């Protein structure tokens, strides 16, 4: 009897371990799919059709709207979406309107979160967000003023935190909204149309990974230059 109970307990424990590993694997695949959504876009378009627009909207909204998801693809996803529009798999007009709306609404939500709880969140001991990202966004915002809302769109990580910092700084919302709309529309149009017109080139198709990396590198350059200049100024 005791042996039977012991074996049953071991079997249950083994089952729990297997279920735990399966759950970890599922979560890992889900995170990988979100982080590298641009790479899986072709298969997603084939599998989900028009529902792809909703998924693209959600990714862009989350990448710009929540300070806990700055790791989601932005520039490369817009370029990839434009490339698929270029071959007729997606509608470029729908992409431009829908993703511009996602970017603008995302920044607006981020602004209000920053205004409501940003300062408390920054001073707390939580680890949901990296405080150095907020510090970098503050430096960027202080350097460029309201135009940081527009310029920040083209800098990964910074674009997620600049509206949050604007909210913390109590920037007048009507003024923020103007720069938010301008930046969102320009950002989406530049990368989506870039993919639409150039994504179909053979050299781009064969080296899409390198193109995506180049897009990210170019986007990061303004932040790197700003950081270097800030460090130099601080050392003087």
N, C-alpha and C positions, 0 to 999 in steps of 0.2 A: 504493500500500500504506500509506504513512505517513498519507495523507489519510483512508483508510478506518479506520485505527486511531484517528485523532484524532476522527473523527465518532462512532465507537463509544464512546470515552471520554466525549464530550460527552453522548451519549444516556444512558449509564449515570449520569452526574452529574445530568442532568435528571430521570431516573427516581427517583434518591435524594432529590432536592429535593421532588418531587411526593409521594413516600412520607412524607417528613418532615413536610410540610405537612398531609397527611391524618392522620398520627398526632397532630400538635398539635391539629388540629380535633376528633378523637375524644376526646382527653384533656380539651380545653376543654369539650366537651359533657358529658362524664362529671362533671367538677367542678361545672359549672353545675347538673346534675341533682341532685347530692348537696347542694350549698349551698341550692338552692331546691326541695328535695324536696317541701316542703309545697305548693308551687304546682302541681307535676305529679302530686299524689297522685290526683286524679280519674282521669287517664289510666292511672296505674299500677294502680289498683284494677280498672279495666275490662280491662286487658291481662293482669295476672298473678293476679287473683283472690285465693285464700287465701295465695299466696306473698307477698302484700303484708305480712302479719303478720311474716314473717321479715325483710323489708326494713326495716320500722319498728323491729323489735327491734334490728337491726344499727345503724341510725342513732342511736337513743337510747343504745345501749351505747357506741358510738364517741364520741359527743358528751360523755358523762360519764366515760368510761373512759380516754381518751388525751389527754394535754396537747397533742398536736400537732394535734388536730381540734376545737378549741373553736368553729370557724366553722360547724359543722354546725347545722341548725335544731333547736330544742328546744321552747320554749313554743309557737311557731306551728304546729309539726308535731303536737304533742299536740292542740291546738285543732282543727286541720284533720281529724285522724283522728277526733276526737269528732264533728265535724260530719257526716262521712260515715257514722259509726255512727248518727247521728240520722235519716238518710234510709234506713237499712237496708242500706247497702253493706258495712258492717263490723259486727262484733259487739262491743258496748261492754264486755261482761264479759271477753271474751278480751283486748281492748285493755288494760283496767285491770290484769289479772293479768300479762299478758305484758310490758307496758311498765314496770310497777312492778319486775318481776324484772330487766329490762334496766338500769333506772336503779340498782338496788341492786347488781347484779353489777358494773356499770361503775364505780361509786364504789369498790367493794371492790378491784377490779383496780388502779385509780388509786392507792389508798392503799398497796397493796403495792409498786407501782412506786416511789412516793415514798419508802417506807421502805427499799427496796433500793438505789436509785441516785439518789434525788432530790437529795441534797446534792452529790454528785459532778457530776451533770448541771448543777446551778445554777452551780457554780464553774468548769465547763469553758468553753471558747471556742466551743462549738457554737452554731448558730443555729436549731435545730429548734423551740425554744420562746422566747417573749419573756420575759425575766427580769422585766420590769416587771409582767407578769401575776402572777407568783409573789409579787412584793413586795406587790401590791394584795391578793392572797389572804391573805398573812401579816397585813396590817393588819386585814383583815376578821376573820380567825380570832382574832387577839389581842383584838379589840374584843368579839366575841360569844362567845368560848370554844367549848365543844362545840356550842352552838346554831347556830354558824356552819355546821355540817354540814347543818342543816335550812334555815336562812334562805338559805344560799348557793344552794340548789336553785332559787330564784326569781330569781337574778341571772345573766344570761348571762356567759360567760367565768369569772366567779367560781366558778360551780358546777363547772367543769371543774378548777379549780386548788385549791380548798379541800381535797378529799380527798388530793390530792397533798401539800399542805403539812402536813396532819394526819399523813401517813405520815413525812414528813421530821422532824416534831416527836416521833415515836415515841409518839403517842397510843395508849393501851391499846386493842387491837383490839375486845375485847368491848364496850367503851363506845362506840367508833366505830360498831360494827355497829348498835347500838340507834338512834342518831341518824341513821345512814345509811338504815335501813329506814323510820323515821318520815318523814324528809324525802322519800325517794323515793316513798312511797305518797301522801303529801299533794300533792306536785308533780304527779304523773301524774293523780291524781283531780281536782284543781282544774281543770287545763286541758283534760283530756279530757272531763270532765262539762260544763265550760263550753261547749265546742264542741258536745257532744251536745244540750244544752238550748237553746242560743242560736244555734248555727251555722245553723239552718234558717230563722231570721228573714230576711225579704226584705231589710231594710236591711243585715244582715250579709253576705248573699250578694252584694249589689250593691257593697259596699265592703269586700270581704274583705282586700284589700291594706292598706287603712287600719286595719282591725281588727288585722291581724297586726302592723303597725307600732306600734299603740297598746299591744298586749300586750308587745312588746319594750321600748317606752319605759317602761311601768309597771314592768316587771321590773328595768330598769336603775336606776330612781330610788333604791332603797336604797343601791346602790353609789356613785352620784353624791353623795348626801347624806353618806355616810361619808367619801368622798374630800374633800369640801369642809370637813367638820368637822376632819378630820385635818390638812389644810393650814392651817386657821385656828389650830389648837392648836400647830402647828409654828412659826407666825409670832409667837406670843406670847412 
